[in-house]
């Protein structure tokens, strides 16, 4: 019996013409099972990875989740399609083979770009690193890595599809010259952004100010073409990166200290109290816990102004904006208290009028004396009556 079955042609076997249909269903079912098992494995790995503070393990698992799911289903469907195409058209089978290669390259590129993004986020996260890296540097490295992966994947896909990569590179060199002339402003912004990444005059989250341009605020994002700055009234400013190569830029966020520099004016009548007041203010600054003792401190009688005698206070305190104003307020209140303790007063603009001692009023004219008041009144009444008549 077995010899008889083996001697029959394949097309005479029972259900032989429908065997490929069972293969397709088996492949789809296997893809479903493998996708489910892959999900279970990745869930276990992700749960264990979250228990550690390593940058790489959970980034690897999270980045691989979606590409792996697409890989399993796409490979299963392509395999089933190849079996179906073999029964219909051989040319379609060869197209599916190339499509499979391209899909593998695309999925690998997708995984690497997701991996780069996850690692970039974790390198600046204090939950994963005791000393987070500078966000500007990490962002620049991540963008360069993603661009490299994208370009490499594109060249490999072209090579897989049968195009000459050397010809594409030669065409890209010639076309790059033309594009460079046509988009010089875009390239200027690109290289301006590159200089920002290399020189790092500011980073995301820092306060910047340009005296040459009306630019002041907090840096929110540094792109390859634009930098987004949020002003203190919460308006966004989009600055082309080429501007940063030609303007003077201040970065108050990197100040080591903030300066207190004030003039205090006393009355000329209190000039005798100037020396003890200045001495007391110096001692107060030396004992103040929020004044930087390793920085310059000066309190000196400075000038004789129009209506006051002035001394100035020069010292340094915390670079934090709110803390600086708190300390400055405390210093000024203590200075005013010292002035009051010494019986002096803070001056304000005044004017003094000197009157000669021999000045006397002139006697009033006869017509201005009181006894002529009734006559003037009668005459005025007569004139008024005559005018009405």
Residue pairs with C-beta under 8 A, 6 or more apart in sequence:
5 13
10 16
11 17
20 83
20 84
20 86
20 87
23 80
23 83
24 80
24 83
24 84
27 76
27 79
27 80
27 83
28 76
28 77
28 80
30 76
31 72
31 73
31 75
31 76
31 77
34 72
34 76
35 69
35 72
35 73
38 68
38 69
38 72
39 69
42 61
42 64
42 65
42 68
45 57
45 61
46 58
46 61
46 62
46 65
48 57
49 57
49 58
49 60
49 61
50 58
52 58
53 127
53 128
54 128
55 119
55 122
55 123
55 128
55 129
56 119
58 118
59 115
59 118
59 119
59 122
60 115
62 114
62 118
63 111
63 114
63 115
63 117
63 118
64 111
66 110
66 114
67 107
67 108
67 110
67 111
67 114
70 107
71 104
71 107
74 103
74 107
75 100
75 103
78 96
78 99
78 100
78 103
81 96
82 93
82 96
82 97
85 92
85 93
85 96
86 93
98 160
98 161
101 160
102 157
102 160
102 161
105 153
105 156
105 157
105 160
106 153
106 157
108 153
109 149
109 150
109 153
112 149
113 146
113 149
113 150
116 142
116 145
116 146
116 149
117 142
117 146
119 142
120 138
120 139
120 141
120 142
122 128
122 129
123 129
123 132
123 133
123 138
124 132
124 133
124 134
124 135
124 138
125 132
126 132
134 200
134 203
135 203
135 204
135 205
136 196
136 197
136 200
136 202
136 203
136 204
136 222
137 197
137 200
139 197
139 204
139 222
140 197
143 224
155 165
155 168
158 165
158 168
159 165
180 187
185 240
185 242
186 225
188 240
188 242
188 245
189 224
189 225
189 226
189 240
189 241
189 242
190 224
190 225
190 241
191 241
191 242
191 245
192 240
192 241
192 242
192 243
192 244
192 245
193 222
193 223
193 224
193 225
193 227
193 241
194 224
195 241
195 244
195 245
196 202
196 222
196 227
196 241
196 244
197 222
201 208
201 244
201 249
201 251
202 208
202 219
202 249
202 251
202 253
203 219
203 222
204 219
204 220
204 221
204 222
205 218
205 219
205 253
206 218
206 219
206 251
206 253
206 254
207 216
207 217
207 218
207 219
207 251
207 252
207 253
208 215
208 216
208 217
208 218
208 219
208 229
208 249
208 250
208 251
208 252
208 253
209 215
209 216
209 249
209 250
209 251
209 252
210 216
210 247
210 248
210 249
210 250
211 248
211 250
212 247
212 248
213 243
213 247
215 229
215 237
215 239
215 247
216 229
216 231
216 232
217 229
217 230
217 231
217 232
217 237
218 229
218 230
218 232
219 227
219 228
219 229
220 228
220 229
220 230
220 236
221 227
221 228
223 241
224 241
225 240
225 241
226 238
226 239
226 240
226 241
227 238
227 239
227 241
227 244
228 236
228 237
228 238
228 239
229 236
229 237
229 238
229 239
230 236
230 237
231 237
255 319
256 319
257 292
257 295
257 316
257 317
257 318
257 319
258 316
258 317
258 318
258 319
258 321
258 324
259 314
259 315
259 316
260 313
260 314
260 315
260 316
260 317
260 324
260 327
260 328
260 331
261 312
261 313
261 314
262 312
262 313
262 332
263 302
263 310
263 311
263 312
263 313
264 310
264 311
264 312
264 313
264 335
264 336
264 339
264 346
265 305
265 307
265 308
265 309
265 310
265 346
265 347
266 273
266 274
266 277
266 308
266 309
266 310
266 311
266 339
266 344
266 345
266 346
266 347
267 308
267 309
267 344
267 345
267 346
267 347
268 307
268 308
268 309
268 347
270 309
270 342
270 343
270 344
270 345
271 309
273 339
273 342
273 343
273 344
274 301
274 309
274 311
275 301
276 342
277 311
277 338
277 339
277 342
277 344
278 299
278 300
278 301
278 311
280 338
280 341
280 342
281 299
281 311
281 313
281 335
281 338
282 297
282 299
284 331
284 334
284 335
284 338
285 291
285 297
285 299
285 313
285 315
285 331
286 293
286 297
288 327
288 330
288 331
288 334
290 317
290 318
290 323
290 327
290 330
291 297
291 315
291 316
291 317
291 327
291 331
292 315
292 316
292 317
295 315
295 316
296 314
296 315
296 316
297 314
297 315
298 312
298 313
298 314
298 315
299 311
299 312
299 313
299 314
300 311
300 312
301 309
301 310
301 311
302 310
302 311
302 312
303 309
303 310
304 310
306 349
307 347
307 348
307 349
307 350
307 351
308 347
308 348
309 347
313 331
313 335
315 331
317 323
317 324
317 327
317 328
318 324
318 327
336 346
339 345
339 346
366 372
367 376
